[in-house]
Amino acid sequence: MSARPLPRLAARAVPLLIGALSLQPAIGQTAPSAAPAGAPSTAPADTSATAPSGTQATQSQAPDNQSPDNQTVDNQIADNQAGGALVPPAADGVPLVPKGAEWNTFNGQLDAQKYSPLTQITPQNVGKLKLAWQYHTGDMSTGSGKVPASVWSATPVLANDTLYLGTPFYRIIALNPGTGKVKWTYDPHAELKALTQPDMKNRGVAYWQAQDPKPGESCQKIVYIGTMAAKLHAVDADTGKPCEGFADKGTLDVNRWNTVNGKWPLSLLQPPTVWHDELVFGWAGKDWADEEAPPGSIFAVNARTGKLDWQLNFIPTDIRKQTGTANVWASMSIDRQRGILYVPVSSPSPNFWGGNRTQKIPQGTSVTAIDMKTGKVIWSRQLVHHDIWDYDTNAAPTLMDIDVDGKTIPALAQTTKMGFIFVLNRLTGKPVWPIREVKVPTSTDAKGEQPSPTQPEPTLPKPLLNTHKHPGVWGLADAASFGQCSKMFKNATYDGMFTPPTTKGTGAIAYPGSVGGVEWGGGAYDPKSETFVVNSSRVVMTYKLIPKADFAKYKNNPDFYPQKGAPYGILIKTALNDLGMPCWKPPFGKLTAIDMKTGKELWQRPFGDVQKWGFYMPKSWGSPTIGSPAVTASGVVFIGATMDQKVRAIDMKSGKVLWSSKVMAPDVSVPAIYEYKGREYVAFAAGGNSILKKTVGDQLAVYALPKGAASGG
């Protein structure tokens, strides 16, 4: 329903999944080009633009599209503008990919490529990588005391000759990039309560500096961090002292704009995106709790003062009070050449029943392009029509220039929870390769529900998993549970990925479930070889609608969420047997490389290990993943993301693991690759996430080659 820093796999069930994958020390897909038997048939391919430059946004054959409500609340607030703003002209001398080695924002760079031009570390010498230094923030919690468990997914940001960290307790720590020595810390003394999320969460900080910093004046360079209570703090990047000129003495209360269905604060867990003198940010909310919730919006404020410059809403005015969310809880990307902001918009509320929102919400579960200067929508493409599966668009689209059939196309790649990768012309929203509208099941026993008859499916790249057929019952888990798994699947409803949730049996099988597919980290792109690398999970869940009259039966069930106000709550379960073993066949996670010149897969491998009691399970099983890869010009992929607490270096050409190191907890962040005083470093924030396992951490682990080892082999 709401913004999800990470969708919970029914928070208490997920650790069982992890234990399941690593349970027995003694024991040891992609969709075809033609739909298999029982798979949905297809409508004509969508090859039209969603919003050509200067024209109204449309979506060919898209049931969830409508003429937008273009009413303007005032000159600063764009109210659900659905498209038609002109594409800004390209600025002279501003490349899409920065010329230098930048890692000064959440995704490394504003284009979200997570690419470093550094070449000191290579496939030949990466095996010599050693821990250069480490730092422990002290800000972590197991949840056993008064403070909820911590989830730390921060990208270390290099700027101003300093490595900046944000912690899950909302402190900012400034470190020497070469030694880890503390320069200063800032503590906002924030409320450490789970106001909207089950855990204490933070994805780091944002950095801004004046175009011409004035010597001797404070706050010419600023670091920002948000809190779950909707407070945005601004501190001097040199001293860590609050910037008195920003909002209210250095703190902006974003909840002042929470005026519709304001049941909980607009939590600021994702750092703002910075462009020139502008900060733009969305917000996170309370998952799966309410039918009516704060409606989705993003805000652009002045980086110096915190003054609101514009606000964009994603739900039409006439239905805004009866639904909510369709917000932006993940990171965003910016085309620096044209000042175009690209945002991943989540699903409306409630997540698993849409009878209150049968009217069209064109920007729900979409990728949307916005003019940074005006806040007006240039184009928007919906990726799930009438989303009733919590398939939020959950990662910043990766911007890239790709060479297809002899032409250079300004493109973006939007990863999704469904395992689809939508590749679009980023100026127009037109698909680079055809997107077809696939007929999907519409039969439902949910009162008032009207599932969409079709859903968009890209033809290239092919899906990262089979979207028309779940993996099947895992014989090992079924035998160990005396047939429990096969019984569960037999009593569930399944007719492909878009099977509507149901009140019957064990519910509808969701594959992939809310955890993905691809999670909020998205992928990484090498502009030299035009290779896109992405990690994905394969997790089966069940969604069962619970009528309001039966709520009392599920009062103490940790997997039940009421969707208050709706006629149905939702019972969300990972498909595990009573021993905690996954009922579906492995692999549970993979890493894939795609040639973006052709859209075709270069390689795909099971990724990650599961381990328990000192025993590692077969590598062919792989691991569910949360986090993201980062790539270098030398052809090395760095990634954590797995439940085994390892960080790895991968050969981008082959997918072979070249190096690994174990850290304190699963690294569920974007690695940072940076250079300091002539030495290349790779930094991982090992903070953990309960979706993978209960282990938490506070370790920043920074690796480099031993001095003198950078010459190769």
C-alpha positions as CSV (number, residue, x, y, z in Angstrom):
1,M,0.0,0.0,0.0
2,S,2.5,2.6,1.0
3,A,6.0,3.4,0.2
4,R,8.2,0.6,1.0
5,P,11.9,1.0,1.7
6,L,11.8,-2.8,1.3
7,P,8.6,-4.7,1.0
8,R,8.3,-7.1,3.9
9,L,7.9,-10.8,3.2
10,A,5.5,-10.9,6.1
11,A,8.3,-9.8,8.5
12,R,8.3,-12.8,10.8
13,A,7.9,-15.4,8.1
14,V,10.9,-14.3,6.2
15,P,13.6,-15.3,8.7
16,L,12.0,-18.8,8.3
17,L,12.7,-18.6,4.6
18,I,16.3,-17.9,5.4
19,G,16.6,-20.6,7.9
20,A,14.9,-22.9,5.5
21,L,17.4,-22.3,2.7
22,S,20.2,-23.2,5.1
23,L,18.4,-25.9,7.1
24,Q,19.9,-29.2,6.3
25,P,23.7,-29.5,6.7
26,A,23.6,-33.2,5.6
27,I,21.8,-32.5,2.2
28,G,23.8,-31.5,0.2
29,Q,14.0,-19.3,-16.4
30,T,12.9,-17.3,-18.3
31,A,9.7,-17.0,-20.3
32,P,9.8,-18.7,-23.7
33,S,9.2,-16.6,-26.8
34,A,5.9,-18.3,-27.3
35,A,3.6,-18.6,-24.3
36,P,3.6,-22.1,-22.9
37,A,0.4,-24.1,-22.5
38,G,-1.9,-22.4,-20.0
39,A,-0.1,-19.1,-20.4
40,P,-2.0,-15.9,-21.2
41,S,-2.4,-15.0,-24.9
42,T,-1.2,-11.6,-26.1
43,A,-2.8,-8.5,-27.5
44,P,-0.9,-6.4,-30.2
45,A,2.5,-5.1,-29.2
46,D,2.7,-1.6,-27.9
47,T,5.2,0.3,-30.0
48,S,3.8,3.8,-29.5
49,A,5.2,6.5,-27.3
50,T,3.6,7.1,-24.0
51,A,4.2,10.8,-24.3
52,P,6.0,12.2,-27.4
53,S,7.7,15.4,-26.8
54,G,5.2,18.2,-26.4
55,T,2.1,15.9,-26.7
56,Q,-0.4,14.4,-24.3
57,A,0.8,11.2,-22.6
58,T,-1.0,8.1,-23.7
59,Q,-0.5,4.4,-23.2
60,S,-1.5,2.2,-26.1
61,Q,-4.0,-0.4,-25.0
62,A,-3.4,0.5,-21.4
63,P,-6.6,-0.1,-19.4
64,D,-5.4,2.0,-16.5
65,N,-4.9,5.2,-18.5
66,Q,-7.2,8.2,-18.7
67,S,-7.2,11.8,-19.6
68,P,-5.7,13.3,-16.5
69,D,-7.1,15.9,-14.2
70,N,-4.9,18.8,-15.2
71,Q,-6.3,21.2,-12.5
72,T,-3.6,23.3,-10.8
73,V,-3.8,23.8,-7.1
74,D,-1.5,26.8,-7.3
75,N,1.5,27.9,-9.2
76,Q,3.8,25.7,-7.2
77,I,1.8,22.4,-7.0
78,A,1.3,20.4,-10.2
79,D,-1.8,18.3,-9.6
80,N,-1.5,15.0,-11.4
81,Q,-0.1,16.4,-14.7
82,A,0.0,13.3,-16.8
83,G,2.2,14.4,-19.7
84,G,2.8,16.9,-22.4
85,A,5.5,19.1,-21.0
86,L,8.2,19.8,-23.5
87,V,11.5,17.9,-23.3
88,P,14.1,20.4,-22.1
89,P,17.0,21.1,-24.5
90,A,20.4,19.4,-23.8
91,A,22.9,21.6,-22.1
92,D,26.1,22.2,-23.9
93,G,29.2,20.4,-22.5
94,V,27.2,18.3,-19.9
95,P,27.7,14.6,-20.5
96,L,25.2,11.9,-19.3
97,V,28.1,10.0,-17.7
98,P,30.4,12.2,-15.6
99,K,33.9,12.4,-16.9
100,G,35.5,11.9,-13.5
101,A,35.2,9.2,-10.9
102,E,32.2,10.4,-9.0
103,W,30.4,8.6,-6.2
104,N,28.6,11.6,-4.6
105,T,25.0,10.4,-4.6
106,F,23.0,7.3,-3.6
107,N,23.4,5.5,-7.0
108,G,26.9,6.7,-7.5
109,Q,25.9,9.2,-10.1
110,L,22.6,10.9,-11.0
111,D,22.2,8.6,-14.1
112,A,22.0,5.6,-11.6
113,Q,24.5,3.6,-13.7
114,K,26.5,2.8,-10.5
115,Y,29.6,2.9,-12.8
116,S,33.1,3.9,-12.0
117,P,35.7,4.7,-14.7
118,L,38.5,3.6,-12.3
119,T,40.8,0.8,-13.5
120,Q,43.3,0.2,-10.8
121,I,41.4,-2.9,-9.6
122,T,41.1,-5.3,-12.5
123,P,39.8,-8.9,-13.0
124,Q,43.5,-9.9,-13.0
125,N,44.4,-8.5,-9.6
126,V,41.1,-8.2,-7.7
127,G,41.9,-11.5,-6.0
128,K,44.5,-9.6,-4.0
129,L,41.9,-7.2,-2.5
130,K,42.4,-6.7,1.3
131,L,40.5,-4.9,4.0
132,A,42.1,-1.4,4.0
133,W,40.1,-0.2,7.0
134,Q,36.7,-0.6,8.7
135,Y,34.5,1.5,10.9
136,H,31.7,0.6,13.3
137,T,29.0,3.2,13.7
138,G,27.6,1.8,17.0
139,D,24.1,2.4,15.6
140,M,22.5,-1.0,15.4
141,S,19.8,-2.9,17.3
142,T,18.6,-6.5,17.3
143,G,15.2,-5.4,18.5
144,S,15.5,-7.2,21.8
145,G,15.4,-3.9,23.7
146,K,13.4,-0.7,23.5
147,V,14.8,0.2,20.0
148,P,13.4,-1.7,17.1
149,A,15.7,-3.8,15.0
150,S,17.9,-1.9,12.6
151,V,18.1,-2.2,8.8
152,W,21.0,-0.3,7.2
153,S,21.1,0.1,3.5
154,A,23.2,3.3,3.2
155,T,25.4,4.1,0.2
156,P,28.7,5.8,1.4
157,V,29.0,9.1,-0.4
158,L,32.3,10.6,-1.3
159,A,32.4,14.4,-1.6
160,N,34.4,17.3,-0.2
161,D,37.4,14.9,0.4
162,T,35.2,13.1,2.9
163,L,33.2,9.9,3.1
164,Y,29.8,10.6,4.5
165,L,27.5,8.0,6.2
166,G,24.0,8.1,7.4
167,T,23.0,5.5,10.1
168,P,19.6,3.9,11.0
169,F,19.6,6.1,14.1
170,Y,19.7,9.1,11.7
171,R,23.2,10.2,12.7
172,I,25.6,11.6,10.1
173,I,29.3,10.5,10.3
174,A,32.1,12.2,8.3
175,L,35.2,10.0,7.8
176,N,38.6,10.3,6.2
177,P,38.2,8.3,3.0
178,G,41.7,6.8,3.3
179,T,41.8,5.8,7.0
180,G,38.3,5.9,8.4
181,K,39.2,8.4,11.0
182,V,36.2,10.4,12.2
183,K,36.1,14.1,11.2
184,W,32.8,14.9,12.9
185,T,29.4,13.4,13.8
186,Y,25.9,14.9,13.9
187,D,23.2,13.5,16.1
188,P,19.6,14.9,15.5
189,H,18.4,13.1,18.7
190,A,15.6,11.7,16.6
191,E,12.8,9.5,17.9
192,L,13.9,5.9,17.6
193,K,10.5,4.4,17.1
194,A,8.9,2.3,14.3
195,L,6.5,5.0,13.3
196,T,5.7,3.6,9.8
197,Q,8.2,0.8,9.2
198,P,8.8,-2.3,11.4
199,D,12.5,-1.5,11.8
200,M,14.8,1.4,12.1
201,K,15.8,2.1,8.5
202,N,18.1,4.5,6.6
203,R,19.6,4.6,3.1
204,G,22.2,7.3,3.7
205,V,22.7,11.0,3.1
206,A,22.6,13.5,0.2
207,Y,25.3,16.1,-0.5
208,W,25.0,19.6,-2.0
209,Q,27.5,22.4,-2.6
210,A,27.2,26.0,-3.9
211,Q,28.4,26.5,-7.5
212,D,30.9,29.0,-6.2
213,P,31.4,28.3,-2.5
214,K,32.3,31.5,-0.6
215,P,35.3,31.0,1.7
216,G,34.6,31.6,5.4
217,E,30.8,31.3,5.0
218,S,29.0,28.3,6.7
219,C,26.8,25.9,4.8
220,Q,28.2,26.5,1.4
221,K,28.4,22.7,1.4
222,I,25.6,20.8,3.1
223,V,24.8,17.1,4.0
224,Y,21.2,16.1,4.5
225,I,19.6,13.2,6.3
226,G,15.9,12.3,6.8
227,T,14.1,10.6,9.6
228,M,11.1,8.3,10.0
229,A,9.3,11.2,11.7
230,A,9.4,13.2,8.4
231,K,12.2,15.6,9.5
232,L,14.9,16.6,7.0
233,H,18.1,17.8,8.6
234,A,20.7,20.0,6.9
235,V,24.2,20.3,8.4
236,D,27.4,22.0,7.3
237,A,29.5,19.5,5.4
238,D,32.8,20.8,6.9
239,T,31.7,21.0,10.6
240,G,28.6,19.0,11.1
241,K,26.7,21.9,12.6
242,P,23.1,22.6,11.7
243,C,22.5,25.1,8.8
244,E,20.5,27.8,10.5
245,G,19.2,29.2,7.2
246,F,17.6,25.9,6.1
247,A,13.9,25.7,7.1
248,D,13.6,25.9,10.9
249,K,17.1,26.3,12.1
250,G,18.4,23.4,10.0
251,T,15.3,21.1,10.1
252,L,12.5,20.9,7.6
253,D,9.3,19.2,8.9
254,V,7.9,17.6,5.7
255,N,4.8,16.6,7.5
256,R,3.5,20.1,7.1
257,W,2.4,19.0,3.6
258,N,0.8,15.8,4.8
259,T,-2.8,17.2,4.6
260,V,-4.9,14.3,3.1
261,N,-5.4,11.1,5.0
262,G,-2.5,12.1,7.2
263,K,-2.6,8.9,9.4
264,W,1.2,8.5,9.7
265,P,4.3,10.7,9.0
266,L,5.8,10.9,5.5
267,S,8.9,9.0,6.5
268,L,12.2,10.2,4.8
269,L,14.3,7.0,4.6
270,Q,15.7,7.5,1.1
271,P,18.1,10.5,0.8
272,P,17.0,13.4,-1.5
273,T,18.2,13.6,-5.0
274,V,20.2,16.8,-5.6
275,W,20.3,18.8,-8.9
276,H,21.8,22.3,-9.0
277,D,20.2,24.2,-6.0
278,E,17.2,21.8,-5.8
279,L,16.5,18.8,-3.5
280,V,13.7,16.5,-4.6
281,F,12.4,13.6,-2.5
282,G,9.5,11.3,-2.0
283,W,8.5,9.4,1.2
284,A,7.8,6.0,2.7
285,G,4.7,5.0,4.7
286,K,3.1,2.2,6.6
287,D,2.9,-1.0,4.6
288,W,-0.4,-2.8,3.9
289,A,-2.2,-1.1,6.8
290,D,-5.0,1.2,5.4
291,E,-7.4,1.6,2.5
292,E,-7.1,5.4,2.8
293,A,-3.6,6.7,3.1
294,P,-1.6,9.8,2.3
295,P,-1.7,10.2,-1.5
296,G,1.6,9.9,-3.4
297,S,3.6,13.0,-3.9
298,I,7.1,14.3,-4.4
299,F,8.5,17.6,-3.2
300,A,11.2,19.9,-4.6
301,V,12.7,22.4,-2.2
302,N,15.5,24.9,-2.3
303,A,18.8,23.3,-1.1
304,R,19.8,26.4,0.8
305,T,16.5,27.4,2.4
306,G,14.2,24.4,2.4
307,K,11.5,26.5,0.7
308,L,9.0,24.5,-1.4
309,D,9.5,25.1,-5.1
310,W,7.0,22.6,-6.4
311,Q,5.0,19.5,-5.5
312,L,3.7,16.8,-7.8
313,N,0.8,14.5,-6.9
314,F,0.3,11.1,-8.6
315,I,-3.4,10.3,-7.8
316,P,-6.3,12.2,-9.5
317,T,-8.0,14.8,-7.3
318,D,-11.4,13.2,-7.4
319,I,-10.3,9.9,-5.8
320,R,-7.4,11.0,-3.7
321,K,-9.3,10.8,-0.4
322,Q,-10.6,7.3,-0.9
323,T,-7.2,5.7,-1.7
324,G,-3.6,6.8,-1.2
325,T,0.1,6.1,-1.7
326,A,1.2,5.6,-5.4
327,N,4.2,7.4,-3.9
328,V,7.9,7.4,-4.6
329,W,9.8,5.6,-1.8
330,A,12.8,4.5,-3.8
331,S,15.7,6.5,-5.4
332,M,15.4,8.6,-8.5
333,S,17.6,9.4,-11.5
334,I,18.3,12.6,-13.5
335,D,19.4,13.3,-17.0
336,R,22.0,15.9,-16.3
337,Q,22.0,17.1,-19.9
338,R,18.4,18.0,-19.9
339,G,17.3,18.3,-16.3
340,I,14.8,15.5,-16.6
341,L,13.9,13.7,-13.4
342,Y,12.8,10.0,-13.6
343,V,10.8,8.6,-10.7
344,P,9.6,5.0,-9.9
345,V,6.0,5.4,-8.7
346,S,4.5,2.7,-6.4
347,S,1.1,1.1,-6.3
348,P,-2.0,2.7,-4.8
349,S,-3.7,1.6,-1.6
350,P,-4.9,-0.8,-0.5
351,N,-2.3,-3.0,-2.2
352,F,-4.2,-6.2,-2.6
353,W,-7.8,-5.1,-3.3
354,G,-8.7,-2.3,-5.7
355,G,-12.5,-2.1,-5.4
356,N,-12.2,1.4,-4.0
357,R,-10.1,2.6,-6.9
358,T,-11.6,1.2,-10.1
359,Q,-11.2,4.7,-11.6
360,K,-8.1,5.1,-13.6
361,I,-4.8,6.0,-11.9
362,P,-2.5,6.4,-14.8
363,Q,0.7,7.0,-12.8
364,G,0.2,4.2,-10.3
365,T,3.0,1.6,-10.6
366,S,4.8,3.6,-13.4
367,V,8.0,5.2,-14.4
368,T,7.5,8.9,-14.9
369,A,9.6,11.6,-16.5
370,I,9.4,15.2,-15.0
371,D,10.9,18.6,-15.9
372,M,13.1,19.4,-12.9
373,K,12.6,23.1,-13.3
374,T,8.8,23.1,-13.3
375,G,7.6,19.8,-11.8
376,K,5.5,19.1,-14.9
377,V,5.3,15.6,-16.3
378,I,6.9,15.0,-19.7
379,W,5.7,11.4,-20.1
380,S,4.6,8.5,-17.9
381,R,4.4,4.8,-18.6
382,Q,2.4,2.5,-16.5
383,L,4.1,-0.9,-15.9
384,V,1.2,-2.6,-14.1
385,H,-2.4,-1.8,-14.7
386,H,-4.7,-1.6,-11.7
387,D,-2.0,-3.1,-9.4
388,I,-3.4,-5.5,-6.8
389,W,-0.1,-7.4,-6.2
390,D,2.1,-4.7,-4.5
391,Y,4.3,-4.7,-7.6
392,D,5.6,-1.1,-6.9
393,T,8.1,0.3,-9.4
394,N,10.8,0.2,-6.8
395,A,14.2,1.3,-8.2
396,A,15.6,4.4,-10.0
397,P,15.6,3.7,-13.7
398,T,19.2,3.4,-15.1
399,L,19.9,6.0,-17.8
400,M,22.0,5.0,-20.7
401,D,22.8,5.8,-24.4
402,I,22.7,2.5,-26.3
403,D,23.5,1.6,-29.9
404,V,20.7,-0.4,-31.4
405,D,20.5,-1.3,-35.1
406,G,23.1,1.4,-36.0
407,K,21.4,4.2,-34.0
408,T,22.3,5.7,-30.7
409,I,19.2,5.9,-28.5
410,P,18.9,7.9,-25.3
411,A,17.4,5.2,-23.2
412,L,16.6,4.0,-19.7
413,A,16.3,0.6,-18.2
414,Q,13.6,0.2,-15.5
415,T,13.9,-3.0,-13.4
416,T,10.8,-4.3,-11.7
417,K,9.6,-6.7,-9.0
418,M,8.0,-8.8,-11.7
419,G,11.4,-9.6,-13.2
420,F,10.7,-7.5,-16.3
421,I,13.2,-4.9,-17.6
422,F,11.4,-2.1,-19.5
423,V,13.8,-0.4,-21.9
424,L,12.4,3.0,-23.1
425,N,13.5,6.0,-25.0
426,R,14.0,8.3,-22.0
427,L,13.0,11.4,-23.9
428,T,9.6,10.1,-25.2
429,G,8.8,7.0,-23.2
430,K,8.6,4.9,-26.4
431,P,9.8,1.3,-26.0
432,V,13.1,0.5,-27.6
433,W,11.9,-3.0,-28.2
434,P,8.1,-3.7,-28.5
435,I,6.0,-4.0,-25.4
436,R,3.0,-6.3,-25.8
437,E,-0.2,-6.2,-23.9
438,V,-0.7,-9.8,-22.6
439,K,-4.2,-11.1,-21.6
440,V,-4.3,-12.0,-18.0
441,P,-6.9,-13.7,-15.7
442,T,-9.8,-11.5,-14.5
443,S,-11.8,-14.0,-12.5
444,T,-12.1,-12.9,-8.9
445,D,-14.3,-13.6,-5.9
446,A,-13.4,-10.3,-4.3
447,K,-16.4,-8.0,-4.0
448,G,-16.1,-4.8,-6.1
449,E,-12.8,-5.9,-7.7
450,Q,-12.2,-5.3,-11.4
451,P,-8.8,-6.7,-12.5
452,S,-7.3,-5.4,-15.6
453,P,-7.8,-7.7,-18.6
454,T,-4.2,-7.1,-19.9
455,Q,-0.8,-6.3,-18.6
456,P,2.3,-4.9,-20.4
457,E,5.2,-7.3,-21.0
458,P,8.4,-6.3,-22.7
459,T,9.7,-8.6,-25.5
460,L,13.3,-7.7,-24.8
461,P,15.2,-8.2,-22.6
462,K,13.4,-11.5,-21.8
463,P,12.1,-11.7,-18.2
464,L,14.6,-12.6,-15.5
465,L,12.3,-15.5,-14.4
466,N,9.3,-17.4,-15.8
467,T,6.3,-15.1,-15.5
468,H,3.8,-17.7,-16.7
469,K,4.8,-20.7,-14.6
470,H,5.9,-20.9,-11.0
471,P,9.0,-23.1,-10.2
472,G,7.0,-26.1,-9.0
473,V,7.0,-28.0,-5.8
474,W,10.5,-28.8,-4.4
475,G,10.5,-32.5,-3.8
476,L,13.0,-32.3,-1.0
477,A,10.9,-29.9,1.0
478,D,7.7,-31.8,0.2
479,A,9.1,-35.1,1.4
480,A,10.6,-33.6,4.5
481,S,7.1,-32.2,5.4
482,F,5.2,-35.4,4.4
483,G,3.4,-33.7,1.5
484,Q,2.7,-30.3,3.1
485,C,4.1,-28.4,0.2
486,S,2.2,-30.2,-2.6
487,K,-1.0,-29.8,-0.5
488,M,-0.4,-26.1,-0.2
489,F,0.1,-25.6,-3.9
490,K,-2.8,-27.9,-4.8
491,N,-5.1,-25.8,-2.6
492,A,-3.9,-22.5,-4.0
493,T,-5.1,-20.6,-7.1
494,Y,-2.6,-20.0,-9.9
495,D,-3.0,-18.8,-13.5
496,G,0.2,-16.9,-14.1
497,M,1.9,-14.0,-12.4
498,F,-1.1,-11.8,-12.4
499,T,-3.5,-14.2,-10.7
500,P,-5.8,-12.0,-8.6
501,P,-5.7,-12.5,-4.8
502,T,-8.6,-14.7,-3.6
503,T,-10.5,-15.8,-0.5
504,K,-10.3,-19.4,-1.5
505,G,-8.0,-22.2,-0.2
506,T,-4.5,-21.1,0.7
507,G,-4.9,-18.1,-1.5
508,A,-3.4,-17.1,-4.9
509,I,0.2,-18.1,-5.7
510,A,2.3,-15.0,-6.3
511,Y,5.5,-15.6,-8.3
512,P,7.4,-13.6,-7.9
513,G,6.1,-12.3,-4.7
514,S,6.3,-8.8,-3.3
515,V,10.0,-9.2,-2.6
516,G,10.8,-9.5,-6.3
517,G,12.1,-10.1,-8.9
518,V,14.4,-7.1,-8.6
519,E,14.4,-5.1,-5.5
520,W,15.1,-1.4,-4.8
521,G,18.8,-1.6,-5.8
522,G,18.1,-2.0,-9.5
523,G,21.0,-2.8,-11.8
524,A,24.4,-1.4,-12.9
525,Y,25.5,-0.4,-16.3
526,D,28.9,-0.3,-18.0
527,P,28.7,2.4,-20.8
528,K,31.9,1.0,-22.4
529,S,30.6,-2.5,-23.2
530,E,26.9,-1.5,-23.0
531,T,26.4,-4.3,-20.4
532,F,23.6,-4.2,-17.8
533,V,24.1,-6.3,-14.7
534,V,21.2,-7.1,-12.3
535,N,20.6,-9.4,-9.4
536,S,17.1,-11.0,-8.9
537,S,15.3,-13.2,-6.4
538,R,12.9,-16.1,-7.0
539,V,10.5,-16.3,-4.1
540,V,7.0,-17.8,-4.1
541,M,4.4,-16.3,-1.8
542,T,0.6,-16.7,-1.3
543,Y,-1.9,-13.9,-1.0
544,K,-5.2,-14.7,0.6
545,L,-8.0,-12.1,1.1
546,I,-9.6,-12.3,4.5
547,P,-13.2,-10.9,4.7
548,K,-13.7,-8.3,7.5
549,A,-16.1,-10.7,9.3
550,D,-13.2,-13.1,9.8
551,F,-10.6,-10.6,11.1
552,A,-10.9,-11.8,14.7
553,K,-9.6,-15.2,13.7
554,Y,-6.4,-13.6,12.5
555,K,-5.9,-11.1,15.3
556,N,-2.7,-12.6,16.5
557,N,-1.4,-13.9,13.1
558,P,1.9,-12.0,12.3
559,D,1.2,-12.6,8.5
560,F,-2.1,-10.8,8.5
561,Y,-2.5,-7.1,7.5
562,P,-6.0,-5.5,7.9
563,Q,-6.0,-3.0,5.1
564,K,-8.3,-1.0,7.4
565,G,-11.4,0.4,5.8
566,A,-11.4,-2.2,3.0
567,P,-13.8,-5.2,3.0
568,Y,-10.7,-7.5,3.0
569,G,-7.5,-7.8,4.9
570,I,-4.6,-9.8,3.4
571,L,-2.8,-12.9,4.6
572,I,0.7,-12.8,3.1
573,K,2.8,-15.9,3.4
574,T,6.1,-17.1,2.0
575,A,5.5,-20.6,0.7
576,L,7.3,-22.5,3.4
577,N,6.6,-25.8,5.1
578,D,6.4,-26.2,8.9
579,L,10.2,-26.9,9.0
580,G,10.8,-23.5,7.4
581,M,12.0,-24.9,4.1
582,P,11.0,-23.2,0.8
583,C,8.3,-25.3,-0.9
584,W,9.4,-24.2,-4.4
585,K,12.3,-25.5,-6.4
586,P,15.6,-23.6,-6.4
587,P,17.5,-21.6,-7.5
588,F,16.4,-18.8,-5.1
589,G,18.5,-16.0,-6.7
590,K,20.5,-15.2,-9.8
591,L,22.8,-12.7,-11.3
592,T,22.3,-11.7,-15.0
593,A,24.3,-9.7,-17.6
594,I,22.5,-8.3,-20.6
595,D,23.9,-6.8,-23.9
596,M,22.0,-3.6,-24.2
597,K,22.9,-3.3,-27.9
598,T,20.6,-6.3,-28.6
599,G,18.6,-6.8,-25.4
600,K,19.9,-10.4,-25.2
601,E,21.3,-12.2,-22.2
602,L,25.0,-12.6,-22.1
603,W,25.1,-14.9,-19.1
604,Q,23.0,-15.8,-16.0
605,R,24.2,-17.7,-13.0
606,P,22.8,-18.8,-9.6
607,F,24.1,-16.2,-7.2
608,G,25.0,-16.4,-3.5
609,D,25.3,-19.1,-1.0
610,V,23.1,-20.3,1.9
611,Q,24.9,-21.4,5.0
612,K,24.1,-22.8,8.4
613,W,26.1,-24.5,11.2
614,G,29.3,-24.2,9.1
615,F,27.9,-26.0,6.1
616,Y,27.3,-24.3,2.7
617,M,24.4,-25.5,0.5
618,P,25.0,-26.2,-3.2
619,K,25.9,-23.1,-5.2
620,S,23.2,-24.0,-7.7
621,W,20.6,-23.0,-5.1
622,G,21.6,-19.4,-5.1
623,S,20.2,-16.9,-2.6
624,P,17.5,-14.3,-2.5
625,T,19.1,-10.9,-2.8
626,I,18.6,-7.3,-1.6
627,G,21.0,-4.6,-2.7
628,S,22.7,-3.7,-5.9
629,P,25.8,-4.3,-8.0
630,A,28.3,-1.6,-9.0
631,V,30.6,-1.9,-12.0
632,T,34.0,-0.5,-13.1
633,A,35.6,0.3,-16.4
634,S,38.1,-2.5,-15.9
635,G,35.2,-5.1,-16.1
636,V,34.7,-5.9,-12.4
637,V,31.3,-6.1,-10.8
638,F,31.1,-5.5,-7.0
639,I,28.1,-6.7,-5.1
640,G,27.0,-7.8,-1.6
641,A,23.2,-8.4,-1.5
642,T,23.2,-12.1,-0.4
643,M,22.2,-13.8,2.8
644,D,25.6,-15.4,3.3
645,Q,27.1,-12.1,4.5
646,K,29.7,-12.1,1.6
647,V,30.7,-9.3,-0.6
648,R,32.0,-10.3,-4.0
649,A,33.9,-9.3,-7.1
650,I,32.5,-10.8,-10.4
651,D,34.0,-10.9,-13.8
652,M,31.6,-8.9,-16.0
653,K,32.5,-10.9,-19.1
654,S,31.8,-14.4,-17.7
655,G,29.9,-14.0,-14.4
656,K,32.7,-15.9,-12.6
657,V,33.3,-15.0,-8.9
658,L,36.9,-13.6,-8.7
659,W,37.0,-12.6,-5.0
660,S,34.9,-12.7,-1.9
661,S,35.1,-11.6,1.7
662,K,32.7,-12.2,4.7
663,V,31.4,-9.1,6.5
664,M,29.5,-8.5,9.7
665,A,25.9,-8.8,8.2
666,P,24.4,-9.0,4.8
667,D,25.4,-6.0,2.7
668,V,22.0,-4.7,1.5
669,S,23.3,-1.4,0.1
670,V,24.9,0.0,-3.1
671,P,28.7,-0.4,-2.9
672,A,30.7,2.8,-3.2
673,I,33.7,2.8,-5.6
674,Y,36.0,5.8,-5.2
675,E,39.6,7.1,-5.5
676,Y,41.4,8.9,-2.8
677,K,45.0,10.1,-3.1
678,G,45.6,7.8,-6.0
679,R,44.2,4.6,-4.5
680,E,41.0,2.9,-5.5
681,Y,38.7,1.8,-2.7
682,V,35.4,-0.3,-2.6
683,A,33.2,0.4,0.4
684,F,30.3,-1.9,1.7
685,A,27.9,-1.0,4.4
686,A,27.2,-4.3,6.2
687,G,24.0,-3.5,8.0
688,G,21.7,-6.4,7.4
689,N,18.0,-6.7,6.6
690,S,15.4,-9.0,8.3
691,I,14.1,-10.0,5.0
692,L,17.3,-12.0,4.4
693,K,18.2,-13.0,8.0
694,K,18.0,-11.6,11.5
695,T,21.7,-10.7,11.7
696,V,22.3,-7.0,11.9
697,G,25.5,-5.0,11.6
698,D,27.1,-1.5,11.9
699,Q,30.2,-2.2,9.8
700,L,31.6,-0.1,7.0
701,A,34.1,-2.4,5.3
702,V,36.5,-0.7,2.9
703,Y,38.8,-2.7,0.6
704,A,41.8,-1.8,-1.6
705,L,44.7,-3.5,-3.2
706,P,47.9,-3.7,-1.1
707,K,50.2,-0.9,-2.0
708,G,52.3,-1.9,-5.0
709,A,49.8,-4.6,-6.1
710,A,47.9,-2.5,-8.7
711,S,50.2,-3.4,-11.7
712,G,48.1,-6.5,-12.5
713,G,48.2,-10.4,-12.2
